[in-house]
Amino acid sequence: MIKTEVSESPTAQRARIAIALFFFLSGFGFSTWASRIPTIQHQLGLDEAELGGVLFALPMGLMLTLPVTSILLQRFNSRQVMLVGAVLYNVALALLGFAQETWQLVALLFCFGSSRNLLNISVNAQSVGVQALYDRSIIASFHGVWSVAGFAAAAVGSGLVAAGVLPKYHFLVVGIVLTAVAVYFFPNTLDISPDPEKRKAGFSLPDKTLLKFGIIAFASMACEGTMYDWSGIYFEKAVHMSKETATIGFAVYMVAMTTGRFSGDWLANRYGVKPMLHYSGLLMTCGLGLAALVPVPLVAGFGFVLVGLGVSCVIPMVFSMAGRTSALSSGSAIAAVSMVGYFGFLVVPPVVGFVAKAADLRWSFGLVAMLGAVVVALVQRVREPQPQVS
């Protein structure tokens, strides 16, 4: 499928830049927190088990506020929800560094996850609106910006750790700067009011169509969560690399995922979204399967590259399709799909650990590889909506 590229209107260009920057602040804020977790663990004197329990507050906040976000997006403009989410997100980030007790950190992480959910669902709804201004795919690049922001924040965090800067000063400055960016670029975002015909009384569970998208998102997010939590451990325990070099597995995965997100729009424009999702599922299965079958550095590393390319564009493409095919508003549709998809992050990585303890980490990765086949099977059962051009 080849689409003819047209010049961008000033409105579309301004909106695209603004939403890209909201994706950037989302990724930069999250990676800023992640870069200082070891420091905060040391400050509060938490062991690994205690830290694991504390960190669970963030995804719990994210999951439990999904229905609230859906209802808000049915009643209010997505740009308003996005701005409120961005401000609350940055306030929560700034306060995280001032936590003196474990319960304070748990409460703030819950708020951080809740506000991140408000921001992420609404900014994805805005990205679907921006996509509608184009006759070609541009939505994957937004998620590429998120990944680049993560790299940038990790680099800044590493430098500040080396310089001995305390997390409270680090988080405070980042929170202020990111809030200023959100407020400055807010006027260029899209005025997308909820369609009265698509409003529901409350949060709607995914219908048959959205459930398919949700399961595809579940499979992709499960693979992502597995790579985030277990790729370094896999290279250390299964590939038998040293602790100092085991992180190379996660590094090559992240580079591949970021590269895939910036090339995904070109591929979608040339071949279509459904073929892309089909091959994404194949790459996920082949990559994890290869790493499980041949746990040597070069082969496992190549497998992780395939996984990174495979998961890179699944979520932006699924959100785009769901936002254009549902009877719900785009924000509510994305929230419904996310409700199913986020369980992949929550459920599958712990299951990987249970299976690894009972059998072997290679078996765990082999089982997760089968989720790519689920993507391949379900993609054949969804219809690709026609692009909307404003």
C-alpha positions in Angstrom: 0.0 0.0 0.0 1.7 3.2 -1.2 0.2 6.6 -0.2 1.1 9.8 -1.9 2.7 12.3 0.5 1.3 15.8 0.6 2.8 18.9 2.2 1.9 19.5 5.8 -0.5 22.3 6.7 0.8 24.8 9.3 -1.9 23.5 11.8 -0.9 19.9 11.3 2.8 20.7 11.6 2.4 22.7 14.8 0.2 20.0 16.3 2.6 17.3 15.4 5.5 19.1 17.0 3.4 19.8 20.2 2.3 16.2 20.6 5.8 14.9 19.9 7.0 17.1 22.8 4.3 15.8 25.1 5.5 12.3 24.3 9.0 13.5 25.0 8.1 14.8 28.4 6.3 11.6 29.2 9.4 9.5 28.4 11.9 11.9 29.9 9.9 12.1 33.2 9.6 8.3 33.5 13.2 7.6 32.7 14.3 10.4 35.1 12.6 8.5 37.9 14.0 5.1 36.8 17.5 6.4 36.6 17.5 7.3 40.3 15.8 4.1 41.7 19.1 2.7 43.1 19.9 6.0 44.9 16.4 6.2 46.4 16.6 2.5 47.4 19.9 3.3 49.3 18.4 6.5 50.9 15.5 4.6 52.3 17.4 1.4 53.2 15.2 -0.9 51.2 16.2 -4.5 50.3 15.3 -6.0 46.9 12.1 -7.6 48.2 10.9 -4.3 49.8 11.8 -2.3 46.7 9.8 -4.7 44.5 6.8 -4.2 46.7 7.2 -0.4 46.6 7.7 -0.3 42.8 4.4 -2.2 42.4 2.5 1.0 43.5 3.3 2.6 40.1 1.5 0.1 37.8 -1.3 -0.2 40.4 -1.9 3.5 40.1 -1.8 3.3 36.4 -4.3 0.3 36.2 -6.8 1.5 38.8 -7.2 4.9 37.1 -7.8 3.6 33.6 -11.6 3.7 34.1 -11.4 7.3 35.5 -9.3 8.4 32.5 -11.9 6.8 30.1 -14.8 8.7 31.7 -12.8 12.0 31.7 -12.1 11.6 28.0 -15.8 11.0 27.3 -16.7 14.3 29.0 -13.8 16.6 28.4 -11.5 17.6 25.5 -8.5 15.3 25.3 -6.1 18.3 25.3 -7.4 19.5 28.6 -7.0 16.0 30.2 -3.5 15.8 28.7 -2.4 19.1 30.2 -3.8 18.3 33.6 -2.2 14.9 33.4 1.2 16.4 32.4 1.1 18.9 35.3 0.2 16.3 37.9 2.8 13.9 36.4 5.5 16.5 36.8 4.4 17.5 40.3 4.4 13.9 41.4 7.9 13.4 39.9 9.2 16.5 41.7 7.8 15.2 45.0 9.3 11.7 44.7 12.7 12.9 45.6 11.5 14.4 48.9 10.0 11.1 50.2 11.5 10.4 53.6 9.5 7.3 54.5 8.6 4.2 52.6 4.9 4.8 52.8 5.4 8.3 51.4 7.3 6.8 48.4 4.5 4.3 47.9 1.8 7.0 47.9 3.7 9.2 45.5 4.4 6.4 43.1 0.7 5.5 43.0 0.0 9.2 42.2 2.9 9.1 39.6 1.4 6.1 37.9 -2.1 7.6 38.0 -1.0 10.9 36.5 1.1 9.0 33.9 -2.0 7.2 32.9 -3.9 10.4 32.4 -1.1 11.8 30.3 -0.4 8.7 28.2 -4.0 7.8 27.3 -4.9 11.4 26.4 -1.6 12.1 24.4 -2.3 8.9 22.5 -5.8 10.1 21.7 -4.3 13.4 20.5 -1.8 11.5 18.4 -4.7 9.7 16.7 -6.2 13.1 16.0 -2.9 14.4 14.5 -2.7 11.2 12.4 -6.1 12.1 10.9 -4.6 15.3 9.5 -2.2 13.2 7.3 -2.8 10.8 4.4 0.3 8.8 5.5 1.3 7.2 8.7 3.2 9.4 11.2 2.0 8.0 14.5 4.9 5.6 15.2 7.4 8.4 15.2 5.7 9.8 18.4 6.6 6.6 20.2 10.1 6.9 18.8 10.4 10.3 20.4 9.3 8.7 23.7 12.2 6.2 23.4 14.8 8.9 22.6 13.6 10.9 25.6 14.2 7.8 27.7 17.8 7.5 26.5 18.3 11.3 27.1 17.0 11.2 30.6 19.0 8.1 31.5 22.2 9.8 30.3 21.4 12.9 32.3 20.6 10.8 35.3 23.9 8.9 35.1 25.8 12.2 34.9 24.0 13.6 37.9 24.6 10.4 39.9 28.3 10.7 39.1 28.2 14.3 40.2 26.6 13.5 43.5 23.4 15.5 42.8 20.6 14.4 45.1 17.4 13.1 43.5 15.2 15.8 45.1 17.0 18.5 43.2 17.2 16.5 40.1 13.5 15.7 40.1 12.5 19.2 41.0 14.3 20.9 38.2 13.1 18.3 35.6 9.5 18.7 36.9 9.6 22.5 36.5 11.2 22.4 33.0 8.8 19.7 31.7 5.8 21.6 33.1 7.0 24.8 31.3 7.3 22.8 28.1 3.7 21.4 28.5 2.2 24.8 29.2 4.1 26.6 26.3 3.1 24.0 23.6 -0.4 23.4 24.9 -2.0 26.0 22.6 -0.7 24.1 19.5 -2.5 20.9 20.5 -5.7 19.8 18.9 -9.1 20.9 20.1 -10.8 17.5 20.0 -14.1 17.5 21.9 -15.9 14.2 22.7 -18.4 13.1 20.1 -21.8 13.2 21.9 -22.9 10.2 19.9 -20.0 8.2 21.3 -20.4 9.1 24.9 -21.2 6.4 27.4 -22.5 6.6 30.9 -19.2 5.3 32.4 -16.2 3.2 31.6 -16.8 0.7 28.8 -15.2 -2.7 28.7 -13.7 -3.6 25.2 -16.2 -4.9 22.7 -15.4 -7.7 20.3 -13.4 -5.5 18.0 -11.5 -3.7 20.8 -10.8 -7.0 22.6 -8.8 -8.3 19.6 -6.8 -5.1 19.6 -6.4 -5.5 23.4 -5.1 -9.0 23.1 -2.6 -7.9 20.5 -1.5 -5.1 22.8 -1.3 -7.6 25.7 1.1 -9.9 23.7 3.3 -6.9 22.7 3.4 -5.4 26.2 4.1 -8.8 27.7 7.2 -9.1 25.4 8.2 -5.6 26.3 7.8 -6.2 30.0 9.8 -9.4 29.7 12.6 -7.6 28.0 12.6 -4.7 30.5 12.7 -7.0 33.5 14.6 -10.1 32.3 16.9 -9.3 29.3 19.9 -8.4 31.5 19.3 -11.4 33.8 18.9 -13.7 30.7 22.3 -12.6 29.4 23.8 -13.2 32.8 22.1 -16.5 33.7 21.4 -18.2 30.3 24.0 -16.7 28.1 26.6 -16.7 30.9 27.9 -13.2 30.5 29.4 -11.2 33.4 27.2 -8.7 35.3 29.2 -5.8 33.8 28.4 -6.9 30.2 25.0 -8.5 30.7 23.2 -5.2 30.1 24.3 -5.3 26.5 21.2 -7.5 25.9 18.8 -4.8 27.0 20.9 -2.1 25.2 20.6 -3.8 21.8 16.9 -4.4 22.3 16.3 -0.7 23.1 18.3 0.5 20.1 16.4 -1.9 17.8 13.0 -0.8 19.3 13.8 2.9 18.9 15.1 2.3 15.3 11.9 0.4 14.5 9.7 3.2 15.7 11.4 5.8 13.5 11.2 3.5 10.5 7.7 2.1 11.2 5.8 4.9 9.5 7.7 4.5 6.3 7.0 0.8 6.3 3.3 1.3 7.1 3.0 3.8 4.3 4.6 1.4 1.9 3.2 -1.9 2.9 0.2 -1.2 5.1 -0.5 -1.6 8.8 -1.8 -5.1 8.8 1.3 -6.6 7.1 3.5 -4.7 9.5 1.7 -6.1 12.5 1.8 -9.6 10.9 5.6 -9.4 10.5 5.9 -7.8 14.0 4.4 -10.9 15.5 6.8 -13.1 13.5 9.8 -11.1 14.6 8.7 -11.4 18.3 8.4 -15.1 18.0 11.6 -15.7 16.0 13.6 -13.3 18.2 12.6 -14.8 21.6 12.7 -18.3 20.2 16.2 -17.9 18.8 17.5 -16.5 22.1 15.9 -19.5 23.9 17.2 -22.1 21.5 20.7 -20.8 21.0 21.8 -18.9 24.2 25.2 -17.7 22.9 26.0 -13.9 22.9 25.9 -13.2 19.2 22.8 -15.3 18.5 20.9 -14.2 21.6 21.8 -10.6 20.9 20.5 -10.9 17.3 17.3 -12.4 18.7 16.9 -9.5 21.0 17.3 -7.1 18.0 14.5 -9.0 16.3 12.3 -8.7 19.4 13.0 -4.9 19.6 12.0 -4.5 15.9 9.0 -6.7 16.4 7.4 -4.8 19.4 8.5 -1.3 18.2 5.3 -0.3 16.3 2.6 -2.7 17.6 1.2 -0.3 20.3 1.1 2.9 18.2 -0.4 1.1 15.2 -3.0 -0.8 17.4 -4.0 2.5 19.2 -4.4 4.2 15.9 -6.6 1.5 14.5 -8.6 1.2 17.6 -9.2 4.9 17.8 -10.6 4.9 14.3 -12.8 1.8 14.3 -14.6 1.9 17.6 -18.0 3.2 18.4 -16.3 4.9 21.4 -14.3 8.1 21.3 -10.7 7.6 20.4 -9.6 8.3 24.0 -12.1 5.8 25.5 -11.2 3.2 22.9 -7.5 3.5 23.7 -8.3 3.3 27.4 -10.3 0.1 26.8 -7.5 -1.5 24.8 -4.9 -0.4 27.3 -6.9 -2.0 30.1 -6.3 -5.4 28.5 -2.8 -4.6 27.2 -1.3 -3.4 30.5 -2.0 -6.7 32.0 0.8 -8.0 29.8 3.2 -5.7 31.7 1.8 -6.7 35.1 1.2 -10.5 34.8 3.7 -11.9 32.3 7.1 -10.8 33.8 6.3 -12.4 37.2 5.1 -15.5 35.4 8.5 -15.6 33.6 10.1 -15.7 37.0 7.9 -18.5 38.3 8.5 -20.6 35.2 12.2 -20.0 35.4 12.3 -21.2 39.0 10.3 -24.3 38.2 12.1 -25.1 35.0 14.6 -22.8 33.3 14.8 -19.2 32.1 15.1 -20.5 28.5 11.7 -22.2 28.9 10.3 -18.9 30.1 11.5 -17.1 27.0 10.3 -19.9 24.8 6.8 -19.6 26.2 6.7 -15.8 25.8 7.8 -16.3 22.2 4.4 -17.9 21.5 2.7 -14.6 22.1 4.1 -13.4 18.8 2.0 -16.2 17.1 -1.1 -14.8 18.9 -0.4 -11.4 17.2 -0.1 -13.1 13.8 -3.3 -15.0 14.3 -5.4 -12.1 15.5 -4.1 -9.6 12.9 -5.9 -11.6 10.2 -9.2 -11.1 12.0 -9.1 -7.3 12.2 -9.9 -4.8 9.5 -7.6 -1.9 8.8 -9.6 1.4 8.8 -9.3 3.8 5.9 -7.2 6.9 6.7 -9.2 10.0 7.6 -7.9 13.2 6.1 -8.9 16.6 7.4 
